[in-house]
Amino acid sequence: MSSTNRGTARKGLDRYYTPDAIADGLVSLLGLAPGRHVVEPSIGGGAFARACLRRDCTVTGIDLDPAAEGLALVDGFCGDVLDTEIGADWYIGNPPFKHAEAHLRHALAHAREGCAFLLRLAFLESARRYRFWSEHPPAAVYVMSRRPSFTGTGTDSCAYAWFIWRRCSGGPALLSVLPPDFGAA
């Protein structure tokens, strides 16, 4: 996820974990009802799983990394979410940017209510994704006015947004900018 390591080696399996305060704030924007089944497809450190558990949701976590701490929090397993057929109410998380579109397409095919992913704002760009956006417009995009830190050593060099898709949305997408203190611990 992070692009702060320019000129250095990236962390294996894109281990750039979302801070808990940010995950909790973003999940609060969904208004999840208790009892919802959520899949976190790249559970990593488990920040989104913890946020969903605080809302009395059932969470299934998946990660390619058998050492991902989040797997111990929930009914989780090591594997590639793209090789699964898990139906759930929601798919929520922070997928590796390199595979974000594949994760999103998978989530849209298997989520009954919706999916929400923290993605680089640059995910909106690219002629290659134009067709995707035409076929799958989001219900809401919340732009983060403050860049998060995924390394704990300063903010990232990219802008981020919380993209939400809902099965029942029918109107134009909500575009909102979150205040700079959003997700501050």
C-alpha positions in Angstrom: 0.0 0.0 0.0 2.6 2.5 1.0 4.7 4.3 -1.6 7.0 5.9 0.9 9.9 3.5 0.2 11.0 5.1 -3.1 14.4 3.8 -4.0 14.3 1.0 -1.4 12.9 -2.5 -1.4 9.2 -2.8 -0.7 8.0 -4.9 2.2 7.2 -8.5 1.2 3.5 -9.2 0.4 2.9 -5.4 0.7 2.8 -5.5 4.5 1.7 -1.9 5.0 -1.0 -2.1 7.7 -3.8 0.4 8.3 -3.7 2.0 11.7 -6.6 1.0 14.0 -7.9 4.5 14.5 -8.2 5.0 10.7 -9.8 1.6 10.1 -12.3 2.2 12.9 -13.3 5.6 11.6 -13.7 4.3 8.0 -15.8 1.4 9.1 -18.0 3.7 11.1 -19.0 5.4 7.9 -20.6 2.1 6.7 -23.3 1.9 9.4 -22.8 -1.9 9.7 -25.6 -3.6 11.6 -24.7 -6.1 14.2 -24.5 -9.7 13.0 -23.2 -8.9 9.5 -20.7 -11.4 8.0 -17.6 -9.5 6.8 -14.7 -10.8 4.9 -11.4 -9.0 5.2 -9.5 -10.3 2.2 -6.0 -9.2 3.1 -6.3 -9.1 6.9 -2.7 -8.3 7.6 -2.5 -6.7 11.1 -6.3 -7.0 11.5 -7.3 -3.3 11.9 -10.5 -3.6 9.8 -11.3 -6.9 11.5 -11.1 -5.3 14.9 -13.3 -2.4 13.8 -15.9 -4.8 12.5 -15.7 -7.0 15.6 -16.4 -3.9 17.8 -19.7 -3.6 15.8 -20.6 -7.2 16.6 -20.0 -8.5 13.1 -18.7 -12.0 12.3 -15.4 -11.7 10.4 -13.6 -14.1 8.1 -10.0 -13.1 7.5 -7.7 -14.3 4.7 -4.1 -13.5 4.0 -1.3 -14.8 1.9 1.1 -14.4 4.8 0.7 -17.2 7.3 2.3 -14.9 10.0 -0.4 -12.1 9.5 -1.4 -11.2 13.0 -5.0 -10.6 12.0 -5.6 -14.3 11.3 -5.5 -15.0 15.0 -8.3 -12.6 15.7 -11.0 -14.2 13.7 -12.1 -17.3 11.8 -9.2 -16.9 9.4 -6.9 -18.9 7.1 -3.9 -18.5 5.0 -4.6 -18.3 1.3 -5.5 -16.2 -1.7 -9.0 -14.7 -1.5 -9.2 -14.8 -5.3 -9.2 -18.6 -5.0 -12.3 -18.6 -2.7 -16.0 -18.4 -3.2 -17.0 -17.0 0.2 -20.4 -15.2 0.2 -20.6 -12.5 2.9 -22.6 -9.4 3.6 -19.5 -7.2 3.2 -15.9 -7.3 1.9 -13.9 -4.7 3.8 -10.2 -3.9 3.9 -7.0 -2.5 2.5 -5.9 -4.8 -0.4 -2.4 -4.7 -1.9 -2.6 -1.8 -4.5 -1.0 -4.0 -7.1 -3.9 -6.4 -6.9 -6.7 -4.0 -5.9 -8.8 -4.3 -9.0 -8.8 -8.1 -8.9 -9.7 -8.0 -5.2 -12.5 -5.5 -5.9 -14.0 -7.5 -8.7 -13.9 -10.6 -6.5 -15.6 -8.7 -3.7 -18.3 -7.3 -5.9 -19.1 -10.8 -7.2 -19.4 -12.3 -3.7 -20.7 -9.5 -1.4 -24.4 -9.5 -0.8 -24.6 -5.9 0.6 -21.4 -4.2 -0.5 -17.7 -3.7 -0.2 -15.4 -1.0 1.0 -11.7 -0.6 0.4 -9.1 1.8 1.4 -7.2 2.6 -1.9 -4.9 5.1 -3.3 -6.8 7.9 -4.8 -4.9 7.2 -8.0 -7.1 4.1 -8.3 -9.5 6.4 -10.1 -6.9 7.0 -12.8 -5.9 4.8 -15.8 -7.5 4.3 -19.2 -7.2 0.6 -18.4 -9.7 1.0 -15.5 -12.2 3.2 -17.4 -14.4 0.2 -18.3 -14.3 -0.9 -14.6 -15.6 2.5 -13.4 -18.3 2.5 -16.1 -19.6 -0.9 -15.0 -19.1 -0.4 -11.2 -19.6 3.2 -10.0 -19.1 3.5 -6.3 -21.8 4.7 -3.9 -19.4 6.9 -2.1 -15.8 8.0 -2.1 -14.3 9.7 1.0 -11.0 11.4 0.3 -8.6 11.5 3.2 -7.4 15.1 3.5 -4.4 13.9 5.6 -2.2 11.2 4.2 -2.0 8.2 6.6 1.1 6.5 7.8 1.4 2.8 7.0 4.9 2.6 8.3 4.7 4.6 11.6 7.6 6.8 10.3 5.7 9.6 8.6 2.9 10.0 6.2 2.7 8.3 2.9 3.5 10.0 -0.4 0.1 9.2 -1.9 -3.4 10.4 -1.3 -6.0 7.8 -0.2 -9.7 7.4 -0.2 -12.3 5.1 1.2 -14.3 3.7 -1.7 -17.7 2.2 -0.9 -19.9 0.1 -3.2 -23.4 -0.8 -2.1 -25.7 -3.3 -3.9 -28.7 -1.0 -3.3 -27.2 2.3 -4.3 -28.9 3.9 -7.3 -27.9 7.5 -7.3 -24.7 9.4 -8.1 -21.7 8.7 -5.9 -21.2 10.8 -2.8 -17.8 12.5 -2.9 -16.6 13.8 0.4 -13.3 15.0 1.9 -12.6 13.8 5.5 -11.2 16.4 7.9 -7.4 16.4 8.7 -8.0 15.0 12.2 -10.0 12.0 11.0 -8.7 8.8 12.5 -6.4 10.6 14.9 -5.7 8.4 17.9 
